Amino acid sequence: MSRVVLGIDLGTTNSLAAVYREGKPTVVADPKTGSRVCPSVLQTAEDGRLVVGEEAKAARVERARDTLYSFKRFMGRGAADVEAQSKDVSYAVFAGADGVPRMRLGARAVSAPEASSLVLKELKRRAEAALGVPVEHAVVTVPAYFDDAARQATRDAATLAGLEALRIINEPTAACVAYGLGKKEDGVFAVYDFGGGTFDVSVLKVTDGVYRVLSTAGDVRLGGDDVDDALAKVFLREAAVRGEVSPRLFEAARTEAERVKTALSAAESATARVVVPEHGVRYERVVRRAELEALAGPFVDRTIKLVRRALKDADVSAADVSAVVLVGGSTRMPIVRRAVEKEFGKPGRLDLDPDEVVALGAA
C-alpha cells in the first residue's frame, strides 16, 4: 500500500478517521469493537489508567469529575475564556502560568491541544490496527470560524499524536467535497453544522472546482448538548431533587436525556429512567417528541438567526443557494430538518451520515 493519509474530523463530541481506498472514502472502524465513531472523551480510571473514547463515555456518570469532554471549545483560547467556558463542564478548568487554559485529568493538567492529541492518538491506533500499516500523515478538519491560533493548536495536537498534518481544511469545505458539490457545476452552497457542542453555518461559492468560503457564522456554546441539558433539568425538577445537584446526578440525568433525544428522532415517544440510589432518585416517565421540540425550539431558532446572518454577510439570498448540506448528529432531529427546509425553501441533504460526512470529505 502507498502512503496512507487519514482524513480526520476532530469533533467536539465525536471524532472519526477515514481513508481513500479503491476510488472512494471509507470511515475506519475500530477492529476490536467495530465502532466507527470515537467519542471525544478522556478519563482517568480508578487505577490511574488513561481511557479514551467509548469506555470513557460509558463511565462518565460514575467518574464525572475525572472525565474531560467538549475540550475543543478551548482550542486556541486564552485565560479570559476560562471562566465563561468552564461553566458548561463538570471538570476543573484553570489558566496556566502561560495563560493557556488547562484541564485537570487525574494527576495531570492538560491543555486543549494535549487533550485533543490523545483522541488523535486513538484514531491513529485504530487506523494502524485496521489497515496493518504505519500511519504518519493526516488531513485534519476545523470549523471555518477557527482563527489562526485555533488552527495552529490543531496542528500542534496532530504533531503531539505523531501525525504530520499535511493540510488543515475547513469542515464545510470537506462536507461539500464529500457530496461532490461543485464538481460538475459552479454554485453557491450552504453547510449547516449542528453538532453536540457547537453550531456553525458556512456559505461557500465554488468556481472551476475551487471552494471559497464567503461567510461563516456560529456559536461555540450552542449544540445538541444544550437540548440534553434542558431535558435533564426537567427530569431533575420532576424527580424533586432539592439542594445542590452533584456532578454524578446531573451526568446521569444528562446521559438519559441524550438517549431519549436520540430515540425521539425516529419515534414519537420514549421512556426516560434516571436511577441514582445514593441520592434517593428513582424517576421514570414517557417523553413525547412534542415536549422535546418545545425545549429544542429556542436553540434551533438561534441557529436560524445565524443562518440569516451568514447569508447577509455573503450577500446572497436563500434562493441563491443551490444545495444545503446537513452536518452533525443534531441534524437528525425532525425539528431541525423542518426549520432548515422552511428557511431555504428546499430540504437539507442527508444522503450521507451527518456524523461521517466531514471525515469522508477530508479523506
C-alpha positions in Angstrom: 0.0 0.0 0.0 1.2 3.5 -0.8 1.5 6.2 1.8 -1.7 6.3 4.0 -3.3 9.7 4.7 -6.1 9.8 7.2 -8.9 12.2 6.8 -9.8 13.3 10.3 -12.8 15.0 11.8 -11.6 16.1 15.2 -15.0 16.9 16.7 -16.2 18.5 19.9 -18.4 15.5 20.7 -17.2 12.7 18.4 -14.2 12.2 16.2 -13.7 10.0 13.2 -11.0 9.0 10.7 -11.4 7.9 7.1 -9.2 6.7 4.3 -9.5 6.9 0.5 -9.2 3.4 -1.0 -10.3 1.8 -4.2 -11.7 5.1 -5.5 -13.8 6.0 -2.5 -13.5 7.3 1.1 -14.3 4.9 3.9 -14.6 5.5 7.6 -12.1 3.4 9.6 -13.7 1.2 12.2 -12.1 0.0 15.4 -11.1 -3.7 14.8 -11.8 -4.5 18.4 -15.3 -3.1 18.7 -16.4 -2.3 15.2 -17.2 1.3 16.2 -16.8 3.9 13.5 -17.1 6.8 16.0 -14.7 7.7 18.8 -16.3 9.9 21.4 -14.0 12.9 22.1 -13.9 11.9 25.8 -10.9 11.3 28.1 -10.9 9.9 31.6 -8.6 8.6 34.3 -9.8 5.3 35.6 -9.6 4.3 39.3 -6.3 2.6 38.7 -4.9 5.7 37.1 -5.1 4.3 33.6 -6.0 6.8 30.8 -9.2 5.9 29.0 -10.2 7.3 25.6 -13.4 7.1 23.6 -16.4 4.7 24.2 -15.1 3.4 27.5 -14.6 6.9 28.9 -18.0 8.0 27.8 -19.7 4.9 29.3 -18.2 5.7 32.8 -18.8 9.4 32.5 -21.6 9.3 35.2 -19.6 7.4 37.8 -16.4 9.5 37.2 -17.9 12.9 36.3 -15.0 14.9 37.9 -12.4 12.8 36.2 -13.8 12.9 32.7 -12.9 15.5 30.0 -15.2 16.4 27.2 -16.0 19.3 24.9 -12.4 20.5 25.2 -12.3 21.5 21.6 -14.0 24.7 22.8 -10.7 25.7 24.5 -8.6 25.3 21.3 -6.6 28.4 20.7 -8.3 30.2 23.6 -6.7 32.3 26.4 -7.1 32.9 30.1 -10.0 35.3 29.5 -12.1 32.4 28.1 -11.7 30.1 31.1 -14.5 31.4 33.3 -17.2 31.5 30.6 -16.3 28.2 29.0 -15.8 26.3 32.3 -19.4 26.9 33.4 -20.5 24.2 30.9 -18.4 21.4 32.1 -18.1 19.3 35.4 -14.3 19.1 35.4 -11.8 21.6 36.7 -10.5 24.3 34.2 -7.9 27.0 35.1 -5.5 29.3 33.4 -1.9 28.0 33.3 1.1 30.3 34.0 1.4 30.9 30.3 -2.3 32.0 30.1 -3.3 28.8 28.2 -6.4 27.0 29.7 -5.6 23.8 31.4 -7.9 20.9 32.4 -7.5 18.5 35.3 -7.0 14.9 34.1 -6.2 12.8 37.1 -2.8 14.0 38.4 -2.1 15.8 35.1 -3.0 19.3 33.9 -3.5 19.2 30.1 -4.1 21.9 27.5 -6.8 21.5 24.8 -4.1 20.6 22.2 -2.7 17.9 24.5 -6.2 16.6 25.2 -7.0 16.5 21.5 -3.8 14.8 20.7 -4.9 11.9 22.9 -8.0 11.5 20.8 -5.9 11.7 17.6 -3.6 9.0 19.0 -6.6 6.7 19.5 -7.7 7.3 15.9 -4.2 6.6 14.7 -4.1 3.4 16.7 -7.4 2.2 15.3 -6.3 3.0 11.7 -3.0 1.2 12.0 -4.7 -1.8 13.5 -7.3 -1.9 10.8 -5.0 -1.2 7.9 -2.0 -3.1 9.1 0.5 -0.3 8.2 2.0 2.7 10.0 0.1 5.9 9.6 2.0 9.1 9.9 0.0 11.7 7.8 -3.4 13.3 8.0 -5.7 16.0 6.7 -7.5 17.4 9.7 -10.7 19.5 9.6 -11.5 22.5 11.7 -14.6 24.8 11.8 -14.4 27.6 9.3 -14.6 30.2 12.1 -11.4 28.9 13.7 -8.8 31.7 13.9 -5.0 31.2 13.3 -4.4 30.4 16.9 -7.0 27.6 17.0 -5.8 26.2 13.6 -2.2 26.2 14.9 -3.4 24.5 18.1 -5.0 21.8 16.0 -1.7 21.3 14.0 0.1 21.1 17.4 -2.3 18.4 18.5 -1.6 16.3 15.4 2.2 16.7 16.0 1.8 15.5 19.6 -0.1 12.5 18.3 2.7 11.5 15.9 0.9 12.7 12.8 2.0 15.2 10.2 -0.9 17.4 9.3 -0.5 17.8 5.6 -3.4 20.2 5.5 -5.8 21.8 7.9 -9.1 22.3 6.0 -12.5 23.8 6.8 -15.2 21.4 7.8 -17.8 22.9 5.4 -15.4 22.5 2.5 -14.8 18.9 3.4 -18.6 18.3 3.6 -19.1 19.8 0.2 -16.3 17.7 -1.2 -17.9 14.5 0.2 -21.1 15.3 -1.6 -19.3 16.2 -4.8 -20.9 19.6 -4.8 -19.4 21.9 -7.4 -17.6 19.0 -9.1 -19.7 19.3 -12.3 -21.1 22.8 -11.9 -20.4 26.1 -10.2 -22.7 27.3 -7.5 -23.4 28.6 -4.0 -23.8 26.1 -1.2 -24.6 26.2 2.5 -23.3 23.9 5.2 -25.4 23.8 8.3 -23.4 22.1 11.0 -25.2 21.4 14.3 -23.1 19.2 16.4 -23.2 18.2 20.1 -21.2 21.1 21.4 -21.1 23.8 18.7 -23.0 25.2 15.8 -21.8 26.9 12.7 -23.1 27.7 9.2 -21.0 28.5 6.2 -21.8 29.8 2.7 -19.4 28.7 0.0 -19.0 29.5 -3.6 -17.5 27.0 -6.0 -15.9 28.2 -9.2 -14.0 25.9 -11.5 -13.6 23.4 -8.7 -12.2 26.0 -6.2 -14.1 26.3 -2.9 -14.2 29.7 -1.3 -15.9 30.4 2.0 -18.0 33.6 1.5 -19.1 33.8 5.1 -19.5 31.9 8.3 -21.4 32.4 11.5 -21.6 30.2 14.6 -21.7 29.8 18.3 -19.1 27.7 20.2 -21.6 27.3 23.0 -24.7 26.1 21.1 -25.3 22.5 20.3 -27.2 19.3 20.9 -25.7 19.3 24.4 -27.9 22.3 25.3 -31.0 20.3 24.4 -29.8 17.5 26.6 -29.1 19.9 29.5 -32.6 21.4 29.2 -34.3 18.0 29.2 -32.0 16.8 32.1 -33.2 19.8 34.2 -36.8 18.8 33.6 -36.0 15.3 34.8 -34.3 16.6 37.9 -37.1 19.0 38.7 -39.8 16.4 38.3 -37.8 14.0 40.4 -38.0 16.6 43.2 -34.2 16.8 43.6 -33.6 19.5 46.2 -30.4 21.3 47.1 -27.2 21.2 45.1 -27.1 18.7 42.2 -23.9 16.6 42.3 -21.9 16.1 39.1 -22.8 12.4 39.2 -26.5 13.0 39.4 -26.5 15.7 36.7 -24.5 13.4 34.4 -26.9 10.6 35.0 -29.8 12.8 34.0 -28.0 14.3 31.1 -26.9 10.9 29.7 -30.5 9.7 29.9 -31.7 12.9 28.2 -29.2 12.3 25.3 -30.5 8.8 24.9 -34.2 9.9 24.9 -33.4 12.8 22.4 -31.8 10.3 20.0 -34.7 7.9 20.3 -37.2 10.7 19.6 -35.6 11.4 16.2 -37.2 8.2 15.0 -40.1 7.6 17.4 -43.0 9.8 18.7 -42.3 8.8 22.4 -39.6 7.3 24.6 -39.4 6.3 28.2 -36.9 8.1 30.4 -35.4 6.4 33.5 -33.0 8.1 35.9 -31.9 5.9 38.8 -29.3 7.1 41.3 -30.0 5.2 44.6 -27.4 7.0 46.7 -29.3 10.3 46.0 -32.7 8.7 46.5 -33.6 9.2 42.9 -35.8 6.7 41.0 -37.5 8.5 38.2 -39.4 7.2 35.2 -41.8 8.7 32.7 -42.7 8.8 29.0 -41.4 11.8 27.0 -43.2 12.8 23.8 -41.4 14.3 20.7 -43.6 17.4 21.0 -42.2 18.0 24.5 -38.6 17.7 23.3 -39.3 20.0 20.4 -40.7 22.6 22.8 -37.4 22.6 24.7 -35.3 22.4 21.5 -37.2 25.2 19.7 -35.3 28.2 21.2 -31.9 26.6 20.3 -33.0 25.8 16.8 -34.3 29.4 16.4 -30.8 30.6 17.4 -29.2 28.5 14.6 -31.6 30.1 12.0 -30.7 33.6 13.2 -27.1 32.7 12.5 -28.1 31.3 9.1 -29.6 34.6 8.2 -26.5 36.5 9.4 -24.3 34.2 7.2 -26.5 34.8 4.1 -26.4 38.5 4.7 -22.7 38.6 5.1 -22.2 36.6 2.0 -24.6 39.0 0.1 -26.7 36.1 -1.1 -30.3 35.1 -0.6 -31.6 31.7 0.5 -33.0 31.3 -3.1 -29.4 31.7 -4.5 -28.2 28.6 -2.6 -28.1 25.5 -4.8 -28.0 23.0 -2.0 -27.8 22.8 1.8 -25.7 20.1 3.4 -26.6 19.0 6.9 -23.7 18.0 9.2 -23.6 16.9 12.8 -25.8 14.5 14.8 -28.2 17.2 15.9 -29.5 17.5 12.3 -31.2 14.2 12.8 -33.9 15.9 14.9 -37.0 16.4 12.8 -37.5 20.0 14.1 -34.1 20.9 12.7 -34.8 19.5 9.3 -38.1 21.3 9.1 -36.5 24.6 10.2 -33.8 24.3 7.5 -36.3 23.4 4.8 -38.5 26.4 5.7 -35.6 28.8 5.7 -34.0 27.7 2.4 -37.1 26.6 0.6 -35.5 23.2 0.0 -34.7 20.2 2.1 -31.2 19.8 3.5 -29.1 17.0 2.1 -28.8 13.9 4.4 -27.7 11.3 1.8 -24.5 10.7 3.8 -24.3 10.0 7.5 -24.2 13.6 9.1 -21.7 12.3 11.7 -19.3 10.9 9.0 -19.6 13.4 6.1 -16.7 15.7 7.2 -14.3 12.8 7.7 -15.2 11.4 4.3 -14.6 14.7 2.6 -11.2 15.1 4.4 -10.2 11.6 3.1 
